[in-house]
Amino acid sequence: MYKIVKKDMFNISRRIKHIDKSYYIVFNNKLNRWEVHSTSQVDRFCLVSPYKSLDTRLLDYVYRTSLVHNPHLLKDIEEYNEKIDIDVNNKRSDYITSNLSDVYQVLSGSSKSYNWKEMMKTKWL
């Protein structure tokens, strides 16, 4: 299933040790992809290479995703996740508003538009 890469054409397997001494490269035959593993972790798996070939782009990718070399990585991930949450909530709100509008038009038999915020307020006499 796995083949540990000890030698390669561009010496990526040797050069990755400069980023972290515990890293090594594996080719997963079953999934047909390059993976980076670490001897210092319990499960050993670190990441999957987004590239089809083993070249220096993998070194740059591993360097960028290393917490030791990129202390702002977790902050960047949290900001990205917050942006995704905001987008999801906006889409959900638009979907609900659209559906409520359709329901209102069908039930009222009217095609006029309305203001949701004003419509839901209770008007006391």
KOLGU-4560 file (N, C-alpha, C; in nm, 3 decimals, padded with zeros to 5 digits):
<recs>
<n_xx: 00.082 n_yy: -00.120 n_zz: 00.000 ca_xx: 00.000 ca_yy: 00.000 ca_zz: 00.000 c_xx: 00.086 c_yy: 00.127 c_zz: 00.000 mol: A seq: 1 type: MET>
<n_xx: 00.175 n_yy: 00.136 n_zz: 00.098 ca_xx: 00.260 ca_yy: 00.254 ca_zz: 00.109 c_xx: 00.402 c_yy: 00.222 c_zz: 00.064 mol: A seq: 2 type: TYR>
<n_xx: 00.462 n_yy: 00.319 n_zz: -00.002 ca_xx: 00.602 ca_yy: 00.304 ca_zz: -00.040 c_xx: 00.676 c_yy: 00.427 c_zz: 00.011 mol: A seq: 3 type: LYS>
<n_xx: 00.767 n_yy: 00.408 n_zz: 00.103 ca_xx: 00.845 ca_yy: 00.519 ca_zz: 00.157 c_xx: 00.948 c_yy: 00.560 c_zz: 00.053 mol: A seq: 4 type: ILE>
<n_xx: 00.953 n_yy: 00.690 n_zz: 00.027 ca_xx: 01.044 ca_yy: 00.743 ca_zz: -00.075 c_xx: 01.173 c_yy: 00.786 c_zz: -00.005 mol: A seq: 5 type: VAL>
<n_xx: 01.280 n_yy: 00.715 n_zz: -00.038 ca_xx: 01.410 ca_yy: 00.749 ca_zz: 00.021 c_xx: 01.497 c_yy: 00.828 c_zz: -00.074 mol: A seq: 6 type: LYS>
<n_xx: 01.479 n_yy: 00.804 n_zz: -00.204 ca_xx: 01.554 ca_yy: 00.878 ca_zz: -00.306 c_xx: 01.459 c_yy: 00.918 c_zz: -00.417 mol: A seq: 7 type: LYS>
<n_xx: 01.476 n_yy: 01.039 n_zz: -00.463 ca_xx: 01.397 ca_yy: 01.087 ca_zz: -00.576 c_xx: 01.484 c_yy: 01.180 c_zz: -00.660 mol: A seq: 8 type: ASP>
<n_xx: 01.433 n_yy: 01.215 n_zz: -00.774 ca_xx: 01.511 ca_yy: 01.291 ca_zz: -00.871 c_xx: 01.553 c_yy: 01.429 c_zz: -00.821 mol: A seq: 9 type: MET>
<n_xx: 01.465 n_yy: 01.497 n_zz: -00.748 ca_xx: 01.495 ca_yy: 01.633 ca_zz: -00.702 c_xx: 01.538 c_yy: 01.638 c_zz: -00.556 mol: A seq: 10 type: PHE>
<n_xx: 01.563 n_yy: 01.525 n_zz: -00.496 ca_xx: 01.604 ca_yy: 01.514 ca_zz: -00.355 c_xx: 01.502 c_yy: 01.577 c_zz: -00.259 mol: A seq: 11 type: ASN>
<n_xx: 01.376 n_yy: 01.565 n_zz: -00.294 ca_xx: 01.269 ca_yy: 01.619 ca_zz: -00.209 c_xx: 01.266 c_yy: 01.545 c_zz: -00.077 mol: A seq: 12 type: ILE>
<n_xx: 01.284 n_yy: 01.415 n_zz: -00.081 ca_xx: 01.281 ca_yy: 01.335 ca_zz: 00.042 c_xx: 01.393 c_yy: 01.374 c_zz: 00.139 mol: A seq: 13 type: SER>
<n_xx: 01.503 n_yy: 01.419 n_zz: 00.087 ca_xx: 01.613 ca_yy: 01.465 ca_zz: 00.173 c_xx: 01.590 c_yy: 01.609 c_zz: 00.216 mol: A seq: 14 type: ARG>
<n_xx: 01.542 n_yy: 01.692 n_zz: 00.125 ca_xx: 01.523 ca_yy: 01.835 ca_zz: 00.153 c_xx: 01.408 c_yy: 01.862 c_zz: 00.249 mol: A seq: 15 type: ARG>
<n_xx: 01.312 n_yy: 01.771 n_zz: 00.256 ca_xx: 01.200 ca_yy: 01.792 ca_zz: 00.347 c_xx: 01.244 c_yy: 01.779 c_zz: 00.493 mol: A seq: 16 type: ILE>
<n_xx: 01.353 n_yy: 01.711 n_zz: 00.513 ca_xx: 01.408 ca_yy: 01.697 ca_zz: 00.649 c_xx: 01.463 c_yy: 01.830 c_zz: 00.702 mol: A seq: 17 type: LYS>
<n_xx: 01.489 n_yy: 01.925 n_zz: 00.615 ca_xx: 01.533 ca_yy: 02.058 ca_zz: 00.659 c_xx: 01.418 c_yy: 02.135 c_zz: 00.724 mol: A seq: 18 type: HIS>
<n_xx: 01.298 n_yy: 02.104 n_zz: 00.685 ca_xx: 01.181 ca_yy: 02.169 ca_zz: 00.745 c_xx: 01.154 c_yy: 02.108 c_zz: 00.882 mol: A seq: 19 type: ILE>
<n_xx: 01.154 n_yy: 01.976 n_zz: 00.887 ca_xx: 01.136 ca_yy: 01.903 ca_zz: 01.012 c_xx: 01.206 c_yy: 01.768 c_zz: 00.998 mol: A seq: 20 type: ASP>
<n_xx: 01.291 n_yy: 01.736 n_zz: 01.094 ca_xx: 01.371 ca_yy: 01.612 ca_zz: 01.084 c_xx: 01.285 c_yy: 01.486 c_zz: 01.089 mol: A seq: 21 type: LYS>
<n_xx: 01.165 n_yy: 01.496 n_zz: 01.142 ca_xx: 01.080 ca_yy: 01.378 ca_zz: 01.155 c_xx: 00.997 c_yy: 01.349 c_zz: 01.030 mol: A seq: 22 type: SER>
<n_xx: 00.997 n_yy: 01.440 n_zz: 00.934 ca_xx: 00.916 ca_yy: 01.422 ca_zz: 00.812 c_xx: 00.976 c_yy: 01.319 c_zz: 00.718 mol: A seq: 23 type: TYR>
<n_xx: 00.889 n_yy: 01.247 n_zz: 00.652 ca_xx: 00.930 ca_yy: 01.162 ca_zz: 00.541 c_xx: 00.814 c_yy: 01.152 c_zz: 00.442 mol: A seq: 24 type: TYR>
<n_xx: 00.847 n_yy: 01.118 n_zz: 00.319 ca_xx: 00.748 ca_yy: 01.116 ca_zz: 00.211 c_xx: 00.710 c_yy: 00.972 c_zz: 00.179 mol: A seq: 25 type: ILE>
<n_xx: 00.581 n_yy: 00.955 n_zz: 00.154 ca_xx: 00.527 ca_yy: 00.824 ca_zz: 00.124 c_xx: 00.440 c_yy: 00.835 c_zz: 00.000 mol: A seq: 26 type: VAL>
<n_xx: 00.444 n_yy: 00.732 n_zz: -00.085 ca_xx: 00.350 ca_yy: 00.726 ca_zz: -00.195 c_xx: 00.245 c_yy: 00.623 c_zz: -00.161 mol: A seq: 27 type: PHE>
<n_xx: 00.119 n_yy: 00.665 n_zz: -00.158 ca_xx: 00.007 ca_yy: 00.576 ca_zz: -00.127 c_xx: -00.042 c_yy: 00.515 c_zz: -00.258 mol: A seq: 28 type: ASN>
<n_xx: -00.013 n_yy: 00.388 n_zz: -00.278 ca_xx: -00.051 ca_yy: 00.319 ca_zz: -00.402 c_xx: -00.201 c_yy: 00.303 c_zz: -00.416 mol: A seq: 29 type: ASN>
<n_xx: -00.268 n_yy: 00.282 n_zz: -00.306 ca_xx: -00.412 ca_yy: 00.259 ca_zz: -00.311 c_xx: -00.487 c_yy: 00.384 c_zz: -00.356 mol: A seq: 30 type: LYS>
<n_xx: -00.446 n_yy: 00.500 n_zz: -00.304 ca_xx: -00.513 ca_yy: 00.626 ca_zz: -00.337 c_xx: -00.439 c_yy: 00.705 c_zz: -00.445 mol: A seq: 31 type: LEU>
<n_xx: -00.323 n_yy: 00.656 n_zz: -00.486 ca_xx: -00.244 ca_yy: 00.718 ca_zz: -00.591 c_xx: -00.212 c_yy: 00.865 c_zz: -00.561 mol: A seq: 32 type: ASN>
<n_xx: -00.148 n_yy: 00.886 n_zz: -00.445 ca_xx: -00.113 ca_yy: 01.023 ca_zz: -00.404 c_xx: 00.012 c_yy: 01.023 c_zz: -00.317 mol: A seq: 33 type: ARG>
<n_xx: 00.073 n_yy: 01.140 n_zz: -00.310 ca_xx: 00.191 ca_yy: 01.162 ca_zz: -00.227 c_xx: 00.144 c_yy: 01.211 c_zz: -00.090 mol: A seq: 34 type: TRP>
<n_xx: 00.207 n_yy: 01.161 n_zz: 00.015 ca_xx: 00.172 ca_yy: 01.201 ca_zz: 00.151 c_xx: 00.299 c_yy: 01.232 c_zz: 00.229 mol: A seq: 35 type: GLU>
<n_xx: 00.283 n_yy: 01.319 n_zz: 00.326 ca_xx: 00.393 ca_yy: 01.350 ca_zz: 00.417 c_xx: 00.356 c_yy: 01.294 c_zz: 00.554 mol: A seq: 36 type: VAL>
<n_xx: 00.447 n_yy: 01.219 n_zz: 00.611 ca_xx: 00.428 ca_yy: 01.159 ca_zz: 00.743 c_xx: 00.537 c_yy: 01.207 c_zz: 00.836 mol: A seq: 37 type: HIS>
<n_xx: 00.514 n_yy: 01.187 n_zz: 00.966 ca_xx: 00.612 ca_yy: 01.230 ca_zz: 01.065 c_xx: 00.631 c_yy: 01.121 c_zz: 01.170 mol: A seq: 38 type: SER>
<n_xx: 00.755 n_yy: 01.097 n_zz: 01.206 ca_xx: 00.784 ca_yy: 00.998 ca_zz: 01.310 c_xx: 00.754 c_yy: 01.051 c_zz: 01.449 mol: A seq: 39 type: THR>
<n_xx: 00.738 n_yy: 01.181 n_zz: 01.463 ca_xx: 00.714 ca_yy: 01.240 ca_zz: 01.596 c_xx: 00.566 c_yy: 01.241 c_zz: 01.635 mol: A seq: 40 type: SER>
<n_xx: 00.478 n_yy: 01.201 n_zz: 01.545 ca_xx: 00.335 ca_yy: 01.197 ca_zz: 01.574 c_xx: 00.290 c_yy: 01.054 c_zz: 01.597 mol: A seq: 41 type: GLN>
<n_xx: 00.182 n_yy: 01.041 n_zz: 01.671 ca_xx: 00.130 ca_yy: 00.908 ca_zz: 01.701 c_xx: 00.076 c_yy: 00.841 c_zz: 01.576 mol: A seq: 42 type: VAL>
<n_xx: -00.008 n_yy: 00.911 n_zz: 01.500 ca_xx: -00.066 ca_yy: 00.850 ca_zz: 01.381 c_xx: 00.021 c_yy: 00.866 c_zz: 01.257 mol: A seq: 43 type: ASP>
<n_xx: 00.126 n_yy: 00.944 n_zz: 01.266 ca_xx: 00.229 ca_yy: 00.964 ca_zz: 01.163 c_xx: 00.184 c_yy: 01.044 c_zz: 01.040 mol: A seq: 44 type: ARG>
<n_xx: 00.058 n_yy: 01.043 n_zz: 01.008 ca_xx: 00.011 ca_yy: 01.114 ca_zz: 00.888 c_xx: 00.008 c_yy: 01.265 c_zz: 00.914 mol: A seq: 45 type: PHE>
<n_xx: 00.063 n_yy: 01.343 n_zz: 00.820 ca_xx: 00.063 ca_yy: 01.489 ca_zz: 00.833 c_xx: -00.027 c_yy: 01.555 c_zz: 00.731 mol: A seq: 46 type: CYS>
<n_xx: 00.001 n_yy: 01.530 n_zz: 00.603 ca_xx: -00.077 ca_yy: 01.595 ca_zz: 00.499 c_xx: -00.067 c_yy: 01.521 c_zz: 00.367 mol: A seq: 47 type: LEU>
<n_xx: -00.158 n_yy: 01.557 n_zz: 00.278 ca_xx: -00.160 ca_yy: 01.502 ca_zz: 00.143 c_xx: -00.110 c_yy: 01.609 c_zz: 00.048 mol: A seq: 48 type: VAL>
<n_xx: -00.026 n_yy: 01.570 n_zz: -00.042 ca_xx: 00.023 ca_yy: 01.666 ca_zz: -00.141 c_xx: -00.089 c_yy: 01.699 c_zz: -00.240 mol: A seq: 49 type: SER>
<n_xx: -00.112 n_yy: 01.827 n_zz: -00.266 ca_xx: -00.214 ca_yy: 01.864 ca_zz: -00.364 c_xx: -00.165 c_yy: 01.850 c_zz: -00.508 mol: A seq: 50 type: PRO>
<n_xx: -00.042 n_yy: 01.807 n_zz: -00.525 ca_xx: 00.018 ca_yy: 01.798 ca_zz: -00.658 c_xx: 00.032 c_yy: 01.652 c_zz: -00.700 mol: A seq: 51 type: TYR>
<n_xx: 00.025 n_yy: 01.628 n_zz: -00.829 ca_xx: 00.034 ca_yy: 01.492 ca_zz: -00.883 c_xx: 00.177 c_yy: 01.440 c_zz: -00.887 mol: A seq: 52 type: LYS>
<n_xx: 00.273 n_yy: 01.531 n_zz: -00.897 ca_xx: 00.412 ca_yy: 01.489 ca_zz: -00.905 c_xx: 00.489 c_yy: 01.535 c_zz: -00.782 mol: A seq: 53 type: SER>
<n_xx: 00.598 n_yy: 01.470 n_zz: -00.756 ca_xx: 00.682 ca_yy: 01.503 ca_zz: -00.642 c_xx: 00.787 c_yy: 01.605 c_zz: -00.688 mol: A seq: 54 type: LEU>
<n_xx: 00.767 n_yy: 01.731 n_zz: -00.649 ca_xx: 00.860 ca_yy: 01.836 ca_zz: -00.687 c_xx: 00.870 c_yy: 01.940 c_zz: -00.577 mol: A seq: 55 type: ASP>
<n_xx: 00.938 n_yy: 02.050 n_zz: -00.604 ca_xx: 00.966 ca_yy: 02.150 ca_zz: -00.500 c_xx: 00.840 c_yy: 02.223 c_zz: -00.452 mol: A seq: 56 type: THR>
<n_xx: 00.732 n_yy: 02.216 n_zz: -00.526 ca_xx: 00.608 ca_yy: 02.277 ca_zz: -00.478 c_xx: 00.562 c_yy: 02.213 c_zz: -00.347 mol: A seq: 57 type: ARG>
<n_xx: 00.589 n_yy: 02.084 n_zz: -00.334 ca_xx: 00.553 ca_yy: 02.016 ca_zz: -00.210 c_xx: 00.632 c_yy: 02.073 c_zz: -00.092 mol: A seq: 58 type: LEU>
<n_xx: 00.758 n_yy: 02.103 n_zz: -00.113 ca_xx: 00.839 ca_yy: 02.163 ca_zz: -00.007 c_xx: 00.780 c_yy: 02.298 c_zz: 00.036 mol: A seq: 59 type: LEU>
<n_xx: 00.743 n_yy: 02.379 n_zz: -00.061 ca_xx: 00.682 ca_yy: 02.508 ca_zz: -00.029 c_xx: 00.550 c_yy: 02.490 c_zz: 00.045 mol: A seq: 60 type: ASP>
<n_xx: 00.473 n_yy: 02.393 n_zz: 00.004 ca_xx: 00.344 ca_yy: 02.365 ca_zz: 00.068 c_xx: 00.363 c_yy: 02.319 c_zz: 00.213 mol: A seq: 61 type: TYR>
<n_xx: 00.456 n_yy: 02.230 n_zz: 00.235 ca_xx: 00.484 ca_yy: 02.180 ca_zz: 00.370 c_xx: 00.536 c_yy: 02.295 c_zz: 00.457 mol: A seq: 62 type: VAL>
<n_xx: 00.620 n_yy: 02.377 n_zz: 00.402 ca_xx: 00.674 ca_yy: 02.491 ca_zz: 00.477 c_xx: 00.563 c_yy: 02.587 c_zz: 00.517 mol: A seq: 63 type: TYR>
<n_xx: 00.472 n_yy: 02.616 n_zz: 00.424 ca_xx: 00.360 ca_yy: 02.706 ca_zz: 00.452 c_xx: 00.265 c_yy: 02.652 c_zz: 00.557 mol: A seq: 64 type: ARG>
<n_xx: 00.247 n_yy: 02.519 n_zz: 00.559 ca_xx: 00.151 ca_yy: 02.458 ca_zz: 00.650 c_xx: 00.213 c_yy: 02.415 c_zz: 00.783 mol: A seq: 65 type: THR>
<n_xx: 00.339 n_yy: 02.444 n_zz: 00.802 ca_xx: 00.406 ca_yy: 02.408 ca_zz: 00.926 c_xx: 00.383 c_yy: 02.517 c_zz: 01.031 mol: A seq: 66 type: SER>
<n_xx: 00.336 n_yy: 02.478 n_zz: 01.148 ca_xx: 00.313 ca_yy: 02.575 ca_zz: 01.256 c_xx: 00.442 c_yy: 02.637 c_zz: 01.307 mol: A seq: 67 type: LEU>
<n_xx: 00.549 n_yy: 02.562 n_zz: 01.298 ca_xx: 00.679 ca_yy: 02.615 ca_zz: 01.344 c_xx: 00.724 c_yy: 02.731 c_zz: 01.256 mol: A seq: 68 type: VAL>
<n_xx: 00.702 n_yy: 02.720 n_zz: 01.126 ca_xx: 00.749 ca_yy: 02.821 ca_zz: 01.033 c_xx: 00.645 c_yy: 02.927 c_zz: 01.000 mol: A seq: 69 type: HIS>
<n_xx: 00.522 n_yy: 02.900 n_zz: 01.032 ca_xx: 00.415 ca_yy: 02.996 ca_zz: 01.004 c_xx: 00.328 c_yy: 03.011 c_zz: 01.129 mol: A seq: 70 type: ASN>
<n_xx: 00.368 n_yy: 03.099 n_zz: 01.221 ca_xx: 00.294 ca_yy: 03.112 ca_zz: 01.348 c_xx: 00.153 c_yy: 03.170 c_zz: 01.330 mol: A seq: 71 type: PRO>
<n_xx: 00.125 n_yy: 03.233 n_zz: 01.218 ca_xx: -00.007 ca_yy: 03.292 ca_zz: 01.194 c_xx: -00.103 c_yy: 03.196 c_zz: 01.125 mol: A seq: 72 type: HIS>
<n_xx: -00.060 n_yy: 03.074 n_zz: 01.106 ca_xx: -00.141 ca_yy: 02.977 ca_zz: 01.033 c_xx: -00.276 c_yy: 02.954 c_zz: 01.100 mol: A seq: 73 type: LEU>
<n_xx: -00.278 n_yy: 02.934 n_zz: 01.230 ca_xx: -00.405 ca_yy: 02.909 ca_zz: 01.300 c_xx: -00.497 c_yy: 03.030 c_zz: 01.293 mol: A seq: 74 type: LEU>
<n_xx: -00.439 n_yy: 03.149 n_zz: 01.303 ca_xx: -00.519 ca_yy: 03.271 ca_zz: 01.293 c_xx: -00.580 c_yy: 03.282 c_zz: 01.153 mol: A seq: 75 type: LYS>
<n_xx: -00.501 n_yy: 03.252 n_zz: 01.051 ca_xx: -00.550 ca_yy: 03.256 ca_zz: 00.913 c_xx: -00.662 c_yy: 03.155 c_zz: 00.892 mol: A seq: 76 type: ASP>
<n_xx: -00.646 n_yy: 03.036 n_zz: 00.948 ca_xx: -00.749 ca_yy: 02.933 ca_zz: 00.936 c_xx: -00.878 c_yy: 02.977 c_zz: 01.005 mol: A seq: 77 type: ILE>
<n_xx: -00.866 n_yy: 03.035 n_zz: 01.125 ca_xx: -00.984 ca_yy: 03.083 ca_zz: 01.197 c_xx: -01.056 c_yy: 03.195 c_zz: 01.121 mol: A seq: 78 type: GLU>
<n_xx: -00.979 n_yy: 03.287 n_zz: 01.063 ca_xx: -01.041 ca_yy: 03.394 ca_zz: 00.984 c_xx: -01.113 c_yy: 03.338 c_zz: 00.863 mol: A seq: 79 type: GLU>
<n_xx: -01.052 n_yy: 03.242 n_zz: 00.798 ca_xx: -01.115 ca_yy: 03.180 ca_zz: 00.681 c_xx: -01.244 c_yy: 03.109 c_zz: 00.720 mol: A seq: 80 type: TYR>
<n_xx: -01.241 n_yy: 03.037 n_zz: 00.833 ca_xx: -01.360 ca_yy: 02.967 ca_zz: 00.880 c_xx: -01.472 c_yy: 03.064 c_zz: 00.918 mol: A seq: 81 type: ASN>
<n_xx: -01.436 n_yy: 03.178 n_zz: 00.978 ca_xx: -01.536 ca_yy: 03.279 ca_zz: 01.012 c_xx: -01.600 c_yy: 03.335 c_zz: 00.885 mol: A seq: 82 type: GLU>
<n_xx: -01.519 n_yy: 03.358 n_zz: 00.784 ca_xx: -01.571 ca_yy: 03.407 ca_zz: 00.656 c_xx: -01.669 c_yy: 03.307 c_zz: 00.596 mol: A seq: 83 type: LYS>
<n_xx: -01.635 n_yy: 03.180 n_zz: 00.602 ca_xx: -01.723 ca_yy: 03.075 ca_zz: 00.551 c_xx: -01.854 c_yy: 03.074 c_zz: 00.630 mol: A seq: 84 type: ILE>
<n_xx: -01.846 n_yy: 03.087 n_zz: 00.764 ca_xx: -01.967 ca_yy: 03.089 ca_zz: 00.846 c_xx: -02.057 c_yy: 03.207 c_zz: 00.811 mol: A seq: 85 type: ASP>
<n_xx: -01.997 n_yy: 03.323 n_zz: 00.789 ca_xx: -02.075 ca_yy: 03.441 ca_zz: 00.752 c_xx: -02.143 c_yy: 03.419 c_zz: 00.617 mol: A seq: 86 type: ILE>
<n_xx: -02.070 n_yy: 03.364 n_zz: 00.521 ca_xx: -02.129 ca_yy: 03.336 ca_zz: 00.389 c_xx: -02.244 c_yy: 03.236 c_zz: 00.398 mol: A seq: 87 type: ASP>
<n_xx: -02.226 n_yy: 03.132 n_zz: 00.479 ca_xx: -02.331 ca_yy: 03.031 ca_zz: 00.495 c_xx: -02.454 c_yy: 03.094 c_zz: 00.560 mol: A seq: 88 type: VAL>
<n_xx: -02.433 n_yy: 03.175 n_zz: 00.663 ca_xx: -02.546 ca_yy: 03.240 ca_zz: 00.730 c_xx: -02.619 c_yy: 03.337 c_zz: 00.637 mol: A seq: 89 type: ASN>
<n_xx: -02.544 n_yy: 03.409 n_zz: 00.554 ca_xx: -02.608 ca_yy: 03.500 ca_zz: 00.458 c_xx: -02.690 c_yy: 03.422 c_zz: 00.356 mol: A seq: 90 type: ASN>
<n_xx: -02.635 n_yy: 03.313 n_zz: 00.306 ca_xx: -02.709 ca_yy: 03.231 ca_zz: 00.209 c_xx: -02.834 c_yy: 03.171 c_zz: 00.272 mol: A seq: 91 type: LYS>
<n_xx: -02.821 n_yy: 03.127 n_zz: 00.397 ca_xx: -02.936 ca_yy: 03.071 ca_zz: 00.468 c_xx: -03.044 c_yy: 03.176 c_zz: 00.487 mol: A seq: 92 type: ARG>
<n_xx: -03.003 n_yy: 03.295 n_zz: 00.525 ca_xx: -03.098 ca_yy: 03.405 ca_zz: 00.543 c_xx: -03.168 c_yy: 03.440 c_zz: 00.412 mol: A seq: 93 type: SER>
<n_xx: -03.093 n_yy: 03.447 n_zz: 00.304 ca_xx: -03.152 ca_yy: 03.476 ca_zz: 00.173 c_xx: -03.250 c_yy: 03.366 c_zz: 00.131 mol: A seq: 94 type: ASP>
<n_xx: -03.214 n_yy: 03.242 n_zz: 00.157 ca_xx: -03.300 ca_yy: 03.129 ca_zz: 00.123 c_xx: -03.431 c_yy: 03.134 c_zz: 00.202 mol: A seq: 95 type: TYR>
<n_xx: -03.421 n_yy: 03.160 n_zz: 00.331 ca_xx: -03.541 ca_yy: 03.168 ca_zz: 00.416 c_xx: -03.629 c_yy: 03.284 c_zz: 00.375 mol: A seq: 96 type: ILE>
<n_xx: -03.568 n_yy: 03.400 n_zz: 00.350 ca_xx: -03.645 ca_yy: 03.517 ca_zz: 00.308 c_xx: -03.716 c_yy: 03.491 c_zz: 00.176 mol: A seq: 97 type: THR>
<n_xx: -03.648 n_yy: 03.428 n_zz: 00.083 ca_xx: -03.708 ca_yy: 03.396 ca_zz: -00.046 c_xx: -03.826 c_yy: 03.300 c_zz: -00.030 mol: A seq: 98 type: SER>
<n_xx: -03.808 n_yy: 03.198 n_zz: 00.051 ca_xx: -03.916 ca_yy: 03.102 ca_zz: 00.072 c_xx: -04.035 c_yy: 03.165 c_zz: 00.144 mol: A seq: 99 type: ASN>
<n_xx: -04.008 n_yy: 03.249 n_zz: 00.243 ca_xx: -04.118 ca_yy: 03.316 ca_zz: 00.313 c_xx: -04.193 c_yy: 03.410 c_zz: 00.219 mol: A seq: 100 type: LEU>
<n_xx: -04.121 n_yy: 03.473 n_zz: 00.131 ca_xx: -04.184 ca_yy: 03.561 ca_zz: 00.032 c_xx: -04.276 c_yy: 03.480 c_zz: -00.059 mol: A seq: 101 type: SER>
<n_xx: -04.228 n_yy: 03.366 n_zz: -00.104 ca_xx: -04.311 ca_yy: 03.280 ca_zz: -00.190 c_xx: -04.436 c_yy: 03.232 c_zz: -00.116 mol: A seq: 102 type: ASP>
<n_xx: -04.419 n_yy: 03.191 n_zz: 00.009 ca_xx: -04.532 ca_yy: 03.143 ca_zz: 00.088 c_xx: -04.633 c_yy: 03.255 c_zz: 00.106 mol: A seq: 103 type: VAL>
<n_xx: -04.587 n_yy: 03.374 n_zz: 00.137 ca_xx: -04.677 ca_yy: 03.489 ca_zz: 00.157 c_xx: -04.755 c_yy: 03.520 c_zz: 00.029 mol: A seq: 104 type: TYR>
<n_xx: -04.686 n_yy: 03.519 n_zz: -00.083 ca_xx: -04.753 ca_yy: 03.551 ca_zz: -00.209 c_xx: -04.858 c_yy: 03.445 c_zz: -00.244 mol: A seq: 105 type: GLN>
<n_xx: -04.828 n_yy: 03.318 n_zz: -00.219 ca_xx: -04.924 ca_yy: 03.212 ca_zz: -00.250 c_xx: -05.045 c_yy: 03.220 c_zz: -00.156 mol: A seq: 106 type: VAL>
<n_xx: -05.020 n_yy: 03.239 n_zz: -00.027 ca_xx: -05.130 ca_yy: 03.239 ca_zz: 00.069 c_xx: -05.216 c_yy: 03.365 c_zz: 00.061 mol: A seq: 107 type: LEU>
<n_xx: -05.153 n_yy: 03.477 n_zz: 00.030 ca_xx: -05.229 ca_yy: 03.601 ca_zz: 00.027 c_xx: -05.293 c_yy: 03.625 c_zz: -00.110 mol: A seq: 108 type: SER>
<n_xx: -05.245 n_yy: 03.557 n_zz: -00.210 ca_xx: -05.297 ca_yy: 03.577 ca_zz: -00.346 c_xx: -05.255 c_yy: 03.712 c_zz: -00.401 mol: A seq: 109 type: GLY>
<n_xx: -05.151 n_yy: 03.769 n_zz: -00.342 ca_xx: -05.106 ca_yy: 03.902 ca_zz: -00.382 c_xx: -04.966 c_yy: 03.892 c_zz: -00.443 mol: A seq: 110 type: SER>
<n_xx: -04.937 n_yy: 03.982 n_zz: -00.531 ca_xx: -04.803 ca_yy: 03.984 ca_zz: -00.589 c_xx: -04.724 c_yy: 04.106 c_zz: -00.542 mol: A seq: 111 type: SER>
<n_xx: -04.781 n_yy: 04.181 n_zz: -00.445 ca_xx: -04.710 ca_yy: 04.300 ca_zz: -00.397 c_xx: -04.595 c_yy: 04.261 c_zz: -00.303 mol: A seq: 112 type: LYS>
<n_xx: -04.494 n_yy: 04.343 n_zz: -00.302 ca_xx: -04.381 ca_yy: 04.316 ca_zz: -00.215 c_xx: -04.411 c_yy: 04.373 c_zz: -00.076 mol: A seq: 113 type: SER>
<n_xx: -04.335 n_yy: 04.335 n_zz: 00.022 ca_xx: -04.360 ca_yy: 04.376 ca_zz: 00.159 c_xx: -04.229 c_yy: 04.386 c_zz: 00.233 mol: A seq: 114 type: TYR>
<n_xx: -04.232 n_yy: 04.450 n_zz: 00.345 ca_xx: -04.114 ca_yy: 04.466 ca_zz: 00.429 c_xx: -04.126 c_yy: 04.370 c_zz: 00.547 mol: A seq: 115 type: ASN>
<n_xx: -04.041 n_yy: 04.270 n_zz: 00.554 ca_xx: -04.048 ca_yy: 04.169 ca_zz: 00.659 c_xx: -04.035 c_yy: 04.230 c_zz: 00.797 mol: A seq: 116 type: TRP>
<n_xx: -03.945 n_yy: 04.324 n_zz: 00.812 ca_xx: -03.919 ca_yy: 04.380 ca_zz: 00.945 c_xx: -04.041 c_yy: 04.454 c_zz: 00.997 mol: A seq: 117 type: LYS>
<n_xx: -04.111 n_yy: 04.525 n_zz: 00.910 ca_xx: -04.231 ca_yy: 04.598 ca_zz: 00.951 c_xx: -04.349 c_yy: 04.503 c_zz: 00.967 mol: A seq: 118 type: GLU>
<n_xx: -04.351 n_yy: 04.398 n_zz: 00.887 ca_xx: -04.465 ca_yy: 04.305 ca_zz: 00.887 c_xx: -04.475 c_yy: 04.226 c_zz: 01.017 mol: A seq: 119 type: MET>
<n_xx: -04.360 n_yy: 04.194 n_zz: 01.076 ca_xx: -04.359 ca_yy: 04.110 ca_zz: 01.195 c_xx: -04.376 c_yy: 04.189 c_zz: 01.324 mol: A seq: 120 type: MET>
<n_xx: -04.382 n_yy: 04.319 n_zz: 01.319 ca_xx: -04.399 ca_yy: 04.400 ca_zz: 01.439 c_xx: -04.548 c_yy: 04.401 c_zz: 01.477 mol: A seq: 121 type: LYS>
<n_xx: -04.571 n_yy: 04.401 n_zz: 01.607 ca_xx: -04.708 ca_yy: 04.410 ca_zz: 01.657 c_xx: -04.745 c_yy: 04.557 c_zz: 01.671 mol: A seq: 122 type: THR>
<n_xx: -04.857 n_yy: 04.596 n_zz: 01.613 ca_xx: -04.902 ca_yy: 04.733 ca_zz: 01.624 c_xx: -05.015 c_yy: 04.739 c_zz: 01.725 mol: A seq: 123 type: LYS>
<n_xx: -04.988 n_yy: 04.809 n_zz: 01.834 ca_xx: -05.089 ca_yy: 04.821 ca_zz: 01.940 c_xx: -05.175 c_yy: 04.942 c_zz: 01.914 mol: A seq: 124 type: TRP>
<n_xx: -05.302 n_yy: 04.931 n_zz: 01.943 ca_xx: -05.396 ca_yy: 05.042 ca_zz: 01.927 c_xx: -05.391 c_yy: 05.136 c_zz: 02.043 mol: A seq: 125 type: LEU>
</recs>
